[in-house]
Amino acid sequence: MHILVIPSFFPPYGGEFCLEQSKALLDMGHEVRIISNVQLSIRRSIREFLFFHHQRRFTAIQGIPLYQSYMRGIPLMIRPNMQRWIRIVRSMYKDYVRQYGRPDILHAHCAKWAGYAAMLISEEESIPYVVTEHLSAMTFREEFGNDVEHTWQIPLLRKVYENADRVIPVSEEVVDALSPFFGKNYKWTPISNMIDVDFFSYRPRENREGRPVRFVCLGNYIYRKGYDILFEAFQIVHDQYPTACLYIAGDGTDGKACRKMYSHLSCATNIFPCGRLDKNAVRDLLYQSDSLVLATRDETQGLVLLEAMSTGIPVVTTDVVPLNVRIHNGCNVVPVNNVKALAHGMCKVIQNPFKDGKELSNIVRERVSPQVIASQLDKVMKECLSS
């Protein structure tokens, strides 16, 4: 099967999920390539805006053939930027066909706006397209607000869903969560994102006797990740277990705003900010920890939870995470925005040392390994082609 992947986001602005799925499908023996048009923001990085390639080029990333373009976005010009982005992607598709031939199927990552570009290409070329949706309801709400009827983007994205040969939400819960925006009048099959279970493999932890219990939170310092709730909860934990430690990692966790949020607490000396870490450093931090805690307010899936459990430690999180993450005995769920409940969940981890790390890691492997998820994607795409 010749699969052309079109991501809405790509390095250096995300796109990890797209890469992982593309590699897994390539490993199955499919012909997989990516066309990527990244809109650069001068506000984010003047250096990237000025010096990243100005010409399209055929290259490769992590062994996957890539047709790459960087587009300079115009600040505050949302609709013109979107329209130009889509024109470029459609033009890149024509270049791609001249180079590699016509694909059998298009795989867009996120309806906004790769899905919309894929829909337009599909209409012109009579090629089926599927859309894997990663974005959460809170993400759309932050951008569009609640006035769905008067938001110009909504009708376009609703059409993407309704015309798709299949929408692939990363969890069943995404469908209900996004229904106020896009309804449910479309064909969908939930398929989890995958994790690198060989990289985030099981490792037994150091004996806890004679040392402090170590919690870790992996998430960017943004409202959705609930750091305000986490710090208050950790204060309660610290009052009962003064030696407990909390490591926080992600963009902004080592910044002034984050430090200010907990600096007045007596537990502050036991909070260790790590900032943004690469994949190897994240794994090392997990191997040094006894439990991951995530006070998230909104989560389409929460792969960091699965990565932690894959290494053999339990997690404490909130009831907004979808069911496909809630592994019995490994994923401890408490009500969202509830400081006392989160603290209680963390205290239970301290009181009951976890002994089933290897079994927990095996369950994660059986559910979300690249081989398992690629097989599910393969099945859906073949169904779309056959119909």
Backbone hydrogen bonds in HBPLUS format (Angstrom, degrees):
<---DONOR---> <-ACCEPTOR-->    atom                        ^
c    i                          cat <-CA-CA->   ^        H-A-AA   ^      H-
h    n   atom  resd res      DA  || num        DHA   H-A  angle D-A-AA Bond
n    s   type  num  typ     dist DA aas  dist angle  dist       angle   num
A0031-GLU N   A0001-MET O   2.97 MM  30  6.03 154.5  2.03 146.2 153.6     1
A0104-ASP N   A0002-HIS O   2.80 MM 102  5.07 147.8  1.90 131.0 141.9     2
A0105-ILE N   A0002-HIS O   3.30 MM 103  6.71 150.4  2.40 162.7 164.9     3
A0003-ILE N   A0031-GLU O   2.72 MM  28  6.01 161.8  1.75 166.9 173.5     4
A0033-ARG N   A0003-ILE O   3.17 MM  30  6.64 154.6  2.24 163.1 170.9     5
A0004-LEU N   A0105-ILE O   3.09 MM 101  6.44 170.3  2.10 164.9 167.7     6
A0107-HIS N   A0004-LEU O   2.86 MM 103  6.11 163.3  1.89 153.2 154.7     7
A0005-VAL N   A0033-ARG O   2.84 MM  28  6.10 174.1  1.84 160.6 162.7     8
A0035-ILE N   A0005-VAL O   3.04 MM  30  6.45 158.7  2.08 173.4 177.7     9
A0006-ILE N   A0107-HIS O   2.88 MM 101  6.07 160.7  1.92 138.6 142.9    10
A0109-HIS N   A0006-ILE O   2.98 MM 103  6.35 152.1  2.06 146.4 148.0    11
A0008-SER N   A0109-HIS O   3.12 MM 101  5.86 137.3  2.32 146.4 152.2    12
A0013-TYR N   A0010-PHE O   2.76 MM   3  5.27 153.2  1.83 130.1 126.3    13
A0019-LEU N   A0015-GLY O   3.15 MM   4  6.47 160.6  2.19 153.7 158.4    14
A0020-GLU N   A0016-GLU O   2.98 MM   4  6.23 163.9  2.01 154.9 158.7    15
A0021-GLN N   A0017-PHE O   3.05 MM   4  6.23 168.5  2.06 153.6 156.2    16
A0022-SER N   A0018-CYS O   2.96 MM   4  6.05 158.0  2.01 147.7 154.6    17
A0023-LYS N   A0019-LEU O   2.94 MM   4  6.11 160.9  1.97 152.2 156.7    18
A0024-ALA N   A0020-GLU O   3.08 MM   4  6.27 159.6  2.12 146.0 151.6    19
A0025-LEU N   A0021-GLN O   2.99 MM   4  6.21 158.8  2.04 150.7 155.8    20
A0026-LEU N   A0022-SER O   2.90 MM   4  6.06 151.1  1.98 145.3 154.0    21
A0027-ASP N   A0023-LYS O   2.87 MM   4  6.10 152.9  1.94 148.2 155.4    22
A0028-MET N   A0024-ALA O   3.21 MM   4  6.48 127.5  2.50 132.6 145.4    23
A0028-MET N   A0025-LEU O   3.16 MM   3  5.07 135.6  2.37  92.1 104.4    24
A0030-HIS N   A0025-LEU O   3.31 MM   5  5.92 155.9  2.37 157.2 151.3    25
A0029-GLY N   A0026-LEU O   2.97 MM   3  5.35 157.5  2.02 109.8 117.2    26
A0034-ILE N   A0065-PRO O   3.05 MM  31  6.42 157.9  2.10 150.4 157.3    27
A0067-TYR N   A0034-ILE O   2.83 MM  33  6.26 158.3  1.87 156.7 164.2    28
A0036-SER N   A0067-TYR O   2.87 MM  31  6.24 162.3  1.90 162.7 168.1    29
A0069-SER N   A0036-SER O   2.81 MM  33  6.10 135.0  2.01 158.3 170.1    30
A0038-VAL N   A0069-SER O   2.96 MM  31  6.39 159.1  2.01 155.7 153.2    31
A0071-MET N   A0038-VAL O   2.79 MM  33  5.91 167.0  1.81 146.2 150.8    32
A0040-LEU N   A0071-MET O   2.68 MM  31  5.91 156.1  1.74 160.4 169.1    33
A0073-GLY N   A0040-LEU O   3.05 MM  33  5.72 162.8  2.08 150.4 155.7    34
A0044-ARG N   A0041-SER O   3.19 MM   3  5.31 130.3  2.45  96.7 108.8    35
A0045-SER N   A0041-SER O   3.18 MM   4  6.51 168.8  2.19 156.0 157.5    36
A0049-PHE N   A0045-SER O   3.07 MM   4  6.20 163.5  2.09 145.6 150.8    37
A0050-LEU N   A0046-ILE O   2.91 MM   4  6.08 151.7  1.99 149.4 156.1    38
A0051-PHE N   A0047-ARG O   2.85 MM   4  5.82 165.6  1.87 157.6 161.9    39
A0052-PHE N   A0048-GLU O   3.12 MM   4  5.26 158.5  2.17 133.5 135.8    40
A0057-ARG N   A0068-GLN O   3.00 MM  11  5.40 152.1  2.08 144.3 152.8    41
A0068-GLN N   A0057-ARG O   2.87 MM  11  5.40 171.5  1.87 159.3 157.1    42
A0059-THR N   A0066-LEU O   2.72 MM   7  5.16 173.1  1.72 164.3 166.9    43
A0066-LEU N   A0059-THR O   2.89 MM   7  5.16 171.9  1.90 131.4 129.7    44
A0061-ILE N   A0064-ILE O   2.92 MM   3  5.22 155.6  1.98 140.9 146.8    45
A0064-ILE N   A0061-ILE O   2.90 MM   3  5.22 164.2  1.93 115.2 120.4    46
A0077-MET N   A0074-ILE O   3.17 MM   3  5.63 162.5  2.20 140.1 139.6    47
A0081-ASN N   A0077-MET O   3.04 MM   4  5.98 153.8  2.11 145.0 153.0    48
A0082-MET N   A0078-ILE O   2.96 MM   4  6.18 156.9  2.02 149.4 156.0    49
A0083-GLN N   A0079-ARG O   2.92 MM   4  6.16 168.6  1.94 160.9 163.1    50
A0084-ARG N   A0080-PRO O   2.96 MM   4  6.08 158.0  2.01 145.9 152.0    51
A0085-TRP N   A0081-ASN O   2.85 MM   4  5.98 156.5  1.91 147.4 154.5    52
A0086-ILE N   A0082-MET O   3.02 MM   4  6.28 160.6  2.06 153.8 157.8    53
A0087-ARG N   A0083-GLN O   3.04 MM   4  6.28 156.6  2.10 143.3 150.0    54
A0088-ILE N   A0084-ARG O   2.98 MM   4  6.20 158.6  2.02 152.1 157.1    55
A0089-VAL N   A0085-TRP O   3.05 MM   4  6.34 160.5  2.09 148.6 153.7    56
A0090-ARG N   A0086-ILE O   2.96 MM   4  6.17 164.4  1.99 154.3 158.1    57
A0091-SER N   A0087-ARG O   2.97 MM   4  6.15 151.6  2.05 143.9 152.1    58
A0092-MET N   A0088-ILE O   2.78 MM   4  6.03 155.4  1.84 151.6 159.1    59
A0093-TYR N   A0089-VAL O   2.89 MM   4  6.16 145.6  2.01 145.0 154.4    60
A0094-LYS N   A0090-ARG O   3.32 MM   4  6.65 152.5  2.40 140.8 146.0    61
A0095-ASP N   A0091-SER O   3.15 MM   4  6.55 156.7  2.21 148.1 154.5    62
A0096-TYR N   A0092-MET O   2.81 MM   4  6.04 155.8  1.87 149.8 157.2    63
A0097-VAL N   A0093-TYR O   2.94 MM   4  6.26 159.0  1.99 154.6 158.6    64
A0098-ARG N   A0094-LYS O   3.21 MM   4  6.46 157.9  2.26 145.3 150.7    65
A0099-GLN N   A0095-ASP O   3.12 MM   4  6.41 140.3  2.29 142.2 153.2    66
A0099-GLN N   A0096-TYR O   2.96 MM   3  5.07 124.4  2.27  97.0 112.1    67
A0100-TYR N   A0096-TYR O   2.72 MM   4  5.90 165.4  1.74 166.4 170.2    68
A0101-GLY N   A0097-VAL O   2.80 MM   4  4.28 143.1  1.93 117.4 125.2    69
A0106-LEU N   A0128-PRO O   3.00 MM  22  6.37 161.0  2.04 150.2 156.4    70
A0130-VAL N   A0106-LEU O   2.93 MM  24  6.35 156.6  1.99 158.9 164.1    71
A0108-ALA N   A0130-VAL O   2.89 MM  22  6.20 162.9  1.92 169.7 164.7    72
A0132-THR N   A0108-ALA O   2.88 MM  24  6.29 160.2  1.92 168.8 167.9    73
A0110-CYS N   A0132-THR O   2.70 MM  22  5.69 151.0  1.78 151.9 161.6    74
A0115-GLY N   A0110-CYS O   3.01 MM   5  5.95 138.4  2.19 139.8 142.9    75
A0116-TYR N   A0111-ALA O   3.21 MM   5  5.98 135.9  2.41 150.0 145.7    76
A0117-ALA N   A0113-TRP O   3.04 MM   4  6.38 160.8  2.08 152.4 157.1    77
A0118-ALA N   A0114-ALA O   2.85 MM   4  6.06 160.3  1.89 150.7 156.6    78
A0119-MET N   A0115-GLY O   2.91 MM   4  6.11 149.7  2.00 142.5 150.6    79
A0120-LEU N   A0116-TYR O   3.12 MM   4  6.42 159.4  2.17 148.9 153.1    80
A0121-ILE N   A0117-ALA O   2.99 MM   4  6.27 159.9  2.03 152.2 157.9    81
A0122-SER N   A0118-ALA O   2.81 MM   4  5.92 156.7  1.86 147.0 154.3    82
A0123-GLU N   A0119-MET O   2.92 MM   4  6.19 152.8  2.00 148.2 154.8    83
A0124-GLU N   A0120-LEU O   3.17 MM   4  6.41 150.2  2.27 141.4 148.7    84
A0125-GLU N   A0121-ILE O   2.83 MM   4  5.93 159.9  1.87 156.6 162.5    85
A0126-SER N   A0122-SER O   2.74 MM   4  5.09 131.3  1.98 141.8 146.6    86
A0165-ASP N   A0129-TYR O   2.99 MM  36  5.70 145.4  2.11 161.8 172.1    87
A0131-VAL N   A0166-ARG O   3.05 MM  35  6.59 152.8  2.13 152.9 161.4    88
A0168-ILE N   A0131-VAL O   2.67 MM  37  5.82 171.9  1.68 154.3 153.0    89
A0133-GLU N   A0168-ILE O   3.03 MM  35  6.04 149.5  2.13 119.4 127.9    90
A0140-PHE N   A0136-SER O   3.27 MM   4  6.70 158.1  2.32 149.0 153.3    91
A0141-ARG N   A0137-ALA O   2.83 MM   4  6.04 156.7  1.88 150.9 158.6    92
A0142-GLU N   A0138-MET O   2.84 MM   4  5.95 154.6  1.90 146.5 152.4    93
A0143-GLU N   A0139-THR O   3.25 MM   4  6.47 144.7  2.39 138.3 147.1    94
A0144-PHE N   A0140-PHE O   2.71 MM   4  5.77 170.3  1.72 159.9 163.1    95
A0145-GLY N   A0141-ARG O   2.74 MM   4  4.61 143.2  1.87 122.4 132.0    96
A0148-VAL N   A0146-ASN O   2.95 MM   2  5.56 131.9  2.18 105.3  91.1    97
A0150-HIS N   A0147-ASP O   3.31 MM   3  5.85 144.9  2.44 109.5 117.8    98
A0151-THR N   A0148-VAL O   3.36 MM   3  5.40 168.1  2.37 112.4 111.3    99
A0154-ILE N   A0151-THR O   3.22 MM   3  5.83 135.7  2.43 114.5 124.0   100
A0157-LEU N   A0153-GLN O   3.04 MM   4  6.31 161.9  2.08 159.9 165.5   101
A0158-ARG N   A0154-ILE O   2.82 MM   4  5.95 159.5  1.86 160.8 167.2   102
A0159-LYS N   A0155-PRO O   3.11 MM   4  6.19 151.8  2.20 137.5 144.0   103
A0160-VAL N   A0156-LEU O   3.18 MM   4  6.53 143.6  2.32 137.6 147.3   104
A0160-VAL N   A0157-LEU O   3.09 MM   3  4.93 118.2  2.49  90.5 105.9   105
A0161-TYR N   A0157-LEU O   3.15 MM   4  6.53 158.3  2.20 152.3 155.6   106
A0162-GLU N   A0158-ARG O   2.99 MM   4  6.27 169.0  2.00 153.5 156.5   107
A0163-ASN N   A0159-LYS O   2.96 MM   4  5.98 150.9  2.05 148.0 154.1   108
A0164-ALA N   A0160-VAL O   3.14 MM   4  6.03 126.0  2.44 138.6 150.3   109
A0164-ALA N   A0161-TYR O   3.31 MM   3  5.35 144.1  2.45  98.6 108.5   110
A0167-VAL N   A0187-LYS O   2.83 MM  20  6.12 159.1  1.87 149.1 156.2   111
A0189-THR N   A0167-VAL O   2.95 MM  22  6.43 150.7  2.04 161.1 170.4   112
A0191-ILE N   A0169-PRO O   2.99 MM  22  6.35 152.1  2.07 156.0 164.8   113
A0174-VAL N   A0171-SER O   3.24 MM   3  5.64 148.3  2.34 107.4 115.4   114
A0175-VAL N   A0172-GLU O   3.12 MM   3  5.88 143.2  2.26 119.6 126.7   115
A0177-ALA N   A0173-GLU O   3.02 MM   4  6.20 164.0  2.05 153.9 159.1   116
A0178-LEU N   A0174-VAL O   2.90 MM   4  5.98 151.8  1.98 149.5 155.0   117
A0179-SER N   A0176-ASP O   3.26 MM   3  5.10 148.3  2.36  95.9 105.1   118
A0181-PHE N   A0178-LEU O   2.92 MM   3  5.51 144.4  2.05 117.6 127.9   119
A0182-PHE N   A0178-LEU O   2.95 MM   4  6.11 167.2  1.97 156.1 160.2   120
A0183-GLY N   A0179-SER O   2.81 MM   4  4.11 146.9  1.92 122.0 123.5   121
A0186-TYR N   A0184-LYS O   2.86 MM   2  5.62 138.2  2.04 102.2  90.7   122
A0195-ILE N   A0368-VAL O   3.11 MM 173  6.19 156.6  2.17 161.0 162.3   123
A0197-VAL N   A0195-ILE O   2.97 MM   2  5.66 116.8  2.38 112.1  95.1   124
A0199-PHE N   A0196-ASP O   3.14 MM   3  5.37 122.0  2.49 100.1 113.7   125
A0200-PHE N   A0196-ASP O   2.85 MM   4  6.10 177.8  1.85 165.8 165.2   126
A0203-ARG N   A0311-THR O   3.22 MM 108  5.94 153.0  2.30 143.4 137.2   127
A0211-ARG N   A0208-ARG O   3.25 MM   3  5.64 158.8  2.30 136.4 131.4   128
A0245-CYS N   A0213-VAL O   2.90 MM  32  6.25 165.6  1.92 167.5 171.5   129
A0290-ASP N   A0214-ARG O   2.81 MM  76  5.38 168.4  1.82 149.2 153.3   130
A0215-PHE N   A0245-CYS O   2.85 MM  30  6.02 175.2  1.85 151.1 152.7   131
A0247-TYR N   A0215-PHE O   2.88 MM  32  6.21 161.0  1.91 143.5 148.5   132
A0216-VAL N   A0291-SER O   2.99 MM  75  6.44 140.4  2.15 149.1 160.2   133
A0293-VAL N   A0216-VAL O   2.89 MM  77  6.14 155.3  1.95 148.3 155.2   134
A0217-CYS N   A0247-TYR O   2.80 MM  30  6.27 152.6  1.87 160.2 169.5   135
A0249-ALA N   A0217-CYS O   2.95 MM  32  6.35 154.3  2.01 164.3 171.7   136
A0219-GLY N   A0249-ALA O   2.88 MM  30  6.25 158.1  1.93 168.0 171.1   137
A0222-ILE N   A0220-ASN O   2.80 MM   2  5.70 120.3  2.16 115.7  98.4   138
A0221-TYR N   A0251-ASP O   2.76 MM  30  6.02 175.4  1.76 169.1 169.6   139
A0225-LYS N   A0222-ILE O   3.10 MM   3  5.78 146.1  2.22 117.2 125.4   140
A0226-GLY N   A0223-TYR O   3.02 MM   3  5.64 166.2  2.04 121.2 125.7   141
A0297-ARG N   A0224-ARG O   2.65 MM  73  5.03 164.2  1.67 163.8 163.9   142
A0230-LEU N   A0226-GLY O   3.03 MM   4  6.32 161.0  2.06 151.6 157.6   143
A0231-PHE N   A0227-TYR O   2.93 MM   4  6.09 166.6  1.95 155.8 156.8   144
A0232-GLU N   A0228-ASP O   3.37 MM   4  6.50 161.7  2.41 140.5 145.1   145
A0233-ALA N   A0229-ILE O   2.94 MM   4  6.12 158.0  1.99 151.7 158.5   146
A0234-PHE N   A0230-LEU O   2.80 MM   4  6.01 157.2  1.85 152.2 159.0   147
A0235-GLN N   A0231-PHE O   3.06 MM   4  6.26 141.2  2.22 138.9 148.4   148
A0236-ILE N   A0232-GLU O   3.37 MM   4  6.76 150.6  2.47 141.5 147.6   149
A0236-ILE N   A0233-ALA O   3.08 MM   3  5.25 118.8  2.47  98.7 112.9   150
A0237-VAL N   A0233-ALA O   3.03 MM   4  6.43 158.1  2.08 149.6 156.0   151
A0238-HIS N   A0234-PHE O   2.74 MM   4  5.91 160.0  1.78 149.4 155.1   152
A0239-ASP N   A0235-GLN O   2.96 MM   4  6.19 145.6  2.08 143.1 151.6   153
A0240-GLN N   A0237-VAL O   3.05 MM   3  5.37 132.5  2.28 103.5 115.8   154
A0241-TYR N   A0237-VAL O   2.73 MM   4  5.88 156.6  1.78 155.7 164.1   155
A0244-ALA N   A0241-TYR O   3.05 MM   3  5.77 164.2  2.07 126.3 131.0   156
A0246-LEU N   A0270-ASN O   2.94 MM  24  6.26 162.9  1.96 165.3 166.0   157
A0272-PHE N   A0246-LEU O   2.79 MM  26  6.20 161.0  1.83 158.0 163.7   158
A0248-ILE N   A0272-PHE O   3.09 MM  24  6.25 160.3  2.13 138.2 141.9   159
A0274-CYS N   A0248-ILE O   2.75 MM  26  5.91 152.8  1.82 170.0 178.2   160
A0250-GLY N   A0275-GLY O   2.75 MM  25  5.02 151.5  1.83 110.5 119.0   161
A0253-THR N   A0250-GLY O   3.08 MM   3  5.64 169.4  2.09 137.7 139.6   162
A0255-GLY N   A0252-GLY O   3.08 MM   3  4.94 163.4  2.10 107.7 109.4   163
A0259-ARG N   A0255-GLY O   3.09 MM   4  6.31 170.6  2.10 155.2 158.2   164
A0260-LYS N   A0256-LYS O   2.89 MM   4  5.99 155.8  1.95 151.3 157.9   165
A0261-MET N   A0257-ALA O   3.32 MM   4  6.49 139.5  2.49 136.3 145.4   166
A0261-MET N   A0258-CYS O   3.05 MM   3  5.27 130.3  2.30 101.5 114.5   167
A0262-TYR N   A0259-ARG O   3.24 MM   3  5.69 138.4  2.42 106.2 115.6   168
A0263-SER N   A0259-ARG O   2.88 MM   4  5.72 128.1  2.15 150.1 165.5   169
A0265-LEU N   A0262-TYR O   3.03 MM   3  5.47 161.7  2.06 117.4 123.3   170
A0268-ALA N   A0265-LEU O   3.16 MM   3  5.46 164.0  2.19 111.5 115.0   171
A0270-ASN N   A0267-CYS O   2.85 MM   3  5.47 156.7  1.90 120.6 128.4   172
A0271-ILE N   A0268-ALA O   3.13 MM   3  5.23 166.3  2.15 111.1 112.2   173
A0282-VAL N   A0278-ASP O   2.94 MM   4  6.21 152.3  2.02 155.4 164.2   174
A0283-ARG N   A0279-LYS O   3.09 MM   4  6.35 161.6  2.12 147.3 151.4   175
A0284-ASP N   A0280-ASN O   2.98 MM   4  6.24 160.8  2.01 147.9 153.3   176
A0285-LEU N   A0281-ALA O   2.96 MM   4  6.13 154.0  2.03 143.7 150.5   177
A0286-LEU N   A0282-VAL O   2.97 MM   4  6.28 153.5  2.04 149.1 156.5   178
A0287-TYR N   A0283-ARG O   2.92 MM   4  6.21 155.3  1.98 152.6 159.4   179
A0288-GLN N   A0284-ASP O   3.14 MM   4  6.39 127.9  2.43 136.6 149.5   180
A0288-GLN N   A0285-LEU O   3.18 MM   3  5.13 137.2  2.37  94.1 106.1   181
A0289-SER N   A0286-LEU O   3.05 MM   3  5.08 160.2  2.09 105.9 112.1   182
A0292-LEU N   A0314-PRO O   3.17 MM  22  6.65 155.9  2.23 148.2 154.2   183
A0316-VAL N   A0292-LEU O   2.82 MM  24  6.32 150.5  1.90 153.9 163.9   184
A0294-LEU N   A0316-VAL O   2.88 MM  22  6.37 156.4  1.94 160.2 167.7   185
A0305-LEU N   A0302-GLY O   3.03 MM   3  5.61 143.4  2.17 112.7 121.8   186
A0306-LEU N   A0303-LEU O   2.97 MM   3  5.05 112.9  2.44  97.3 113.3   187
A0307-GLU N   A0303-LEU O   2.82 MM   4  6.14 157.2  1.87 157.3 164.7   188
A0308-ALA N   A0304-VAL O   3.03 MM   4  6.15 156.2  2.09 138.9 144.7   189
A0309-MET N   A0305-LEU O   3.02 MM   4  6.28 164.0  2.04 147.9 152.3   190
A0310-SER N   A0306-LEU O   2.80 MM   4  5.92 145.1  1.92 143.6 153.9   191
A0311-THR N   A0307-GLU O   3.21 MM   4  6.51 136.3  2.41 138.8 148.4   192
A0311-THR N   A0308-ALA O   3.09 MM   3  5.31 133.0  2.32  99.3 111.5   193
A0313-ILE N   A0308-ALA O   3.38 MM   5  5.97 171.7  2.39 138.7 137.9   194
A0312-GLY N   A0309-MET O   2.96 MM   3  4.97 146.1  2.08  97.6 108.5   195
A0315-VAL N   A0330-GLY O   2.82 MM  15  6.25 158.8  1.86 166.9 174.2   196
A0332-ASN N   A0315-VAL O   2.85 MM  17  6.01 173.6  1.85 158.1 157.4   197
A0317-THR N   A0332-ASN O   2.89 MM  15  6.26 163.0  1.92 163.0 167.5   198
A0334-VAL N   A0317-THR O   2.88 MM  17  6.25 149.5  1.98 144.5 153.5   199
A0321-VAL N   A0318-THR O   3.33 MM   3  6.34 176.2  2.33 126.7 127.8   200
A0319-ASP N   A0334-VAL O   2.87 MM  15  5.75 123.4  2.20 152.4 155.4   201
A0325-VAL N   A0322-PRO O   3.16 MM   3  5.87 165.0  2.18 119.2 122.8   202
A0326-ARG N   A0323-LEU O   3.05 MM   3  5.14 140.8  2.21 103.6 114.8   203
A0327-ILE N   A0325-VAL O   2.92 MM   2  5.91 123.3  2.24 114.7  98.6   204
A0330-GLY N   A0327-ILE O   3.00 MM   3  5.45 149.5  2.10 125.1 134.4   205
A0331-CYS N   A0327-ILE O   2.91 MM   4  5.33 155.8  1.97 166.7 159.7   206
A0342-LEU N   A0338-ASN O   3.08 MM   4  6.27 159.6  2.12 151.5 157.1   207
A0343-ALA N   A0339-VAL O   2.95 MM   4  6.19 163.5  1.98 153.9 158.7   208
A0344-HIS N   A0340-LYS O   2.87 MM   4  6.06 154.1  1.94 145.3 152.9   209
A0345-GLY N   A0341-ALA O   2.95 MM   4  6.21 155.4  2.01 145.9 152.1   210
A0346-MET N   A0342-LEU O   2.99 MM   4  6.31 153.1  2.07 149.3 156.5   211
A0347-CYS N   A0343-ALA O   2.89 MM   4  6.14 155.4  1.95 149.5 156.6   212
A0348-LYS N   A0344-HIS O   2.97 MM   4  6.23 148.0  2.08 146.9 155.3   213
A0349-VAL N   A0345-GLY O   3.33 MM   4  6.63 145.2  2.46 137.2 145.2   214
A0349-VAL N   A0346-MET O   3.15 MM   3  5.20 123.0  2.49  95.0 108.9   215
A0350-ILE N   A0346-MET O   3.24 MM   4  6.66 150.2  2.34 143.9 151.4   216
A0351-GLN N   A0347-CYS O   2.89 MM   4  6.16 156.3  1.95 150.8 157.8   217
A0352-ASN N   A0348-LYS O   2.92 MM   4  5.93 139.0  2.09 143.8 153.0   218
A0360-LEU N   A0356-ASP O   2.96 MM   4  6.13 161.6  1.99 156.4 162.2   219
A0361-SER N   A0357-GLY O   2.96 MM   4  6.14 158.7  2.01 148.3 153.7   220
A0362-ASN N   A0358-LYS O   3.07 MM   4  6.33 152.9  2.15 145.7 152.7   221
A0363-ILE N   A0359-GLU O   3.07 MM   4  6.38 151.0  2.16 148.5 155.9   222
A0364-VAL N   A0360-LEU O   3.17 MM   4  6.49 160.8  2.20 152.2 156.4   223
A0365-ARG N   A0361-SER O   3.08 MM   4  6.35 158.9  2.12 146.9 152.7   224
A0366-GLU N   A0362-ASN O   3.01 MM   4  6.28 154.3  2.08 147.2 153.4   225
A0367-ARG N   A0363-ILE O   3.16 MM   4  6.39 132.5  2.40 141.4 153.5   226
A0367-ARG N   A0364-VAL O   3.07 MM   3  5.18 135.5  2.28  99.3 111.8   227
A0368-VAL N   A0364-VAL O   2.93 MM   4  6.00 172.2  1.94 169.1 168.8   228
A0372-VAL N   A0369-SER O   3.09 MM   3  5.29 118.0  2.49 103.0 117.6   229
A0373-ILE N   A0369-SER O   3.08 MM   4  6.34 171.5  2.09 167.8 168.4   230
A0374-ALA N   A0370-PRO O   2.89 MM   4  5.82 159.1  1.93 145.2 152.0   231
A0375-SER N   A0371-GLN O   3.14 MM   4  6.17 152.5  2.22 137.2 143.9   232
A0376-GLN N   A0372-VAL O   3.21 MM   4  6.54 149.9  2.30 143.1 151.0   233
A0377-LEU N   A0373-ILE O   2.94 MM   4  6.26 158.9  1.99 153.8 159.5   234
A0378-ASP N   A0374-ALA O   2.84 MM   4  5.98 159.9  1.88 149.6 155.6   235
A0379-LYS N   A0375-SER O   3.04 MM   4  6.23 154.2  2.11 141.9 148.0   236
A0380-VAL N   A0376-GLN O   3.16 MM   4  6.44 162.5  2.19 148.3 151.9   237
A0381-MET N   A0377-LEU O   2.94 MM   4  6.18 169.3  1.95 159.1 161.8   238
A0382-LYS N   A0378-ASP O   3.00 MM   4  6.15 158.4  2.05 148.3 154.3   239
A0383-GLU N   A0379-LYS O   3.02 MM   4  6.23 149.1  2.12 144.9 153.4   240
A0384-CYS N   A0380-VAL O   2.99 MM   4  6.33 153.2  2.07 148.9 156.1   241
A0385-LEU N   A0381-MET O   2.98 MM   4  6.26 153.7  2.05 146.9 153.9   242
A0386-SER N   A0382-LYS O   2.93 MM   4  6.06 155.0  1.99 144.7 151.4   243
A0387-SER N   A0383-GLU O   3.08 MM   4  6.20 136.4  2.28 140.5 150.9   244
